[in-house]
Amino acid sequence: MKLFAVARRDLAAYLHSPAAFLVAALFLAVQGWSFWLFVSLANGRATQWTALRLFFGGSLLYWLFVFFLAAVITMRTIAEERRTGTIEPLLTAPIAPASVVLGKYLGALGFYAALWLPTVTYVVILARYSPGAPDPGPILGGYFGTMLCGASALAVGVCASSLTQHQLAAAALAFLALLGLLLAGAAAPAVLPEGALRPLLGHLDLPRQMDEFGRGVIDLRPLALHLGLTVCALWWATCAVAALAAAPGSGVRHACEIVLVVAIAAALNLAAARHPRRVDLTRGRVNTLAPRSEAILARLDRPVDVTLLMLPSGGPADPYEDVRSLLALYQARSPRLRVSLLGEGERDRARALGTRFRLDAGELADGAVVFESGARFRVVPRSQLARIEQDDAGAPRIAAFTAEQAFDAALLALTLARPSEICFTRGHGELAIDSLAEDGMSDLGDALRRDDATLRTLATLDHGVPPSCDVTVLAGPERAFAASEAASLEAALTRGQRLLVLVGAPIDPDGSMDPALTPLRRLGIEDFLLRHGVKVHDAVAFDPSLMSRRELAWAVDEGYADHPITRTFPGRRTVWSQARVLAAAPGPGQKAVELVRTGDDGWGETDLASVVRDRGRLAFDAGRDQRGPVAVAVAVEQAASRGDGRPARLVVLGSRDLARNDHDVSYNRDLLTAAVGWLANDDAVATLGPQTPEQLRLRLDDGQLARIFLVCVVGLPLCALLVGAGVWWRRRR
């Protein structure tokens, strides 16, 4: 075909031009430098970057050079033909203008692909020096996205070249047009208010699209955008070339053709936006929603507005981009889900939303994701989006991405027929949920109300636990429950209701020990708790490695179980004061998990008088104390007797101080709200394990880094220069 003859001629012209190899050397030097910086940043620490994700579209330098390449490669395709007058003989030959334009475009595209071919060396280097084989999905996605963006950029360059006789003018026009497209899409979320124009320009966000390709996701929307842009630009170029040999008056017909093609491309992009499709190329399909999430979204029966009330921090352990990508997945699966983002300059809007959703200044600064349906809403704080750990060098990294579980729980709560009702017992020395005093729980109450819960106080249990109570809380009783009250609580648990119990070790902080508290006072619920899988010991838990001498308190950073309540907590500190030792003691049909434990140096102190007398000088007594690690929190799930099969759930926490206003430190409140959330929700969202993002781990010494620099920054560009010199020498002869 004549089209391919034109393509072969133009590609050969590129490969026989010394200037083309000079461009190739410059391209490889810049890309090699970018890759070496990427390797240097990733060396010695684990990052959440997938292989080459930062390299592909992760910097402004990438886009500027791609646009520069597109402008330089295409500037002579038609402009030079027009300047030298060779375009007229070409058009008088039996070849259509479309074949001329498309042939020249394919020649430029072939040279562009040849420029990227040596960068496969970077993949070989990563495979050589990373402990595990890199996931091929993000690498293939990155190269696919690079070729797709390059294809549309080259089409714009060919179009610009068809409009002028001057090569430099064509290059400048193409570069400025592409740069304007980049800025329009990237700046839209930051400078435009909510409205129709913002999502329209957001569809042009090239860096975000390239980030998706670098994650290993092939999305129909950017595919439609770049293919539409390519077709429109090439059609315009065809009309411009055809007009050179056409009869006068044909300009109107060509203009109508261009408008029609643009309209068709816009319609296809609109259809792709309304019916998005994605292909996940990653090995573990980490960019695909779990079946449970799909089911929740499929039965979503009401509109839900989601506000991403946070901004990217730019740090290596920032989950912002992963959260935004996940929300795009949710939105693509359900037309009832509408997602809005917080722009850089929208501080007033952020403060208004913080007031509306009852976020204090610290919570607003930290960021959250808010799910809202009608008058009900759920707030997912940043701490529930990912589990952050430190790598070997002490730098933070995302160890597990847990946002999908948190989002599913929020959607489930909003789709329930009514808000969860949390009931608090009184009359036994429990902490008061609405008290603003230091020993009150008003802060916890505010957090629960923010999660769309209704709070209720039970003055008596004489008539049993009301069926409307989704969770009944015993917030640190200090006096015993009557036998009838304990029977009411056990009956509720047997029926499938849920129970949260905070027990503590009532020790006098002033140092005067009440003999009645030795052993610890019985609360009248120990026997029924044992029948339902939790043993309450007469011992106080201590961990001297993290214990405060002043407050008889110690902290937990890593002693958490892999359970829905505590799955996101490793690396997050909870502080335990006057904590009672518990143990899992499951019976038939019961599944008990010890949620929180002391470290190996901790133990259960049974000499309670010495707890006050000796305080920080306590020592483990092998003859009477319980050897650590010991548990201070237990969760139990068991089959219930009610007909709907709803499992009964019980959580026992060994410290009442966790809920006090003056002990609302670190992640204490998050632990309590996580426990209430697990108790209140029927759906087993917890069965969704957190995603573990691919971690790029490089361990390179100075010599290896130097060799990579020589290969990528010096060697490959030098090879291109040598080939170019050979071409120049051959042409000279």
Disulfide bonds with the S-S distance in Angstrom:
Cys423-Cys469 1.97
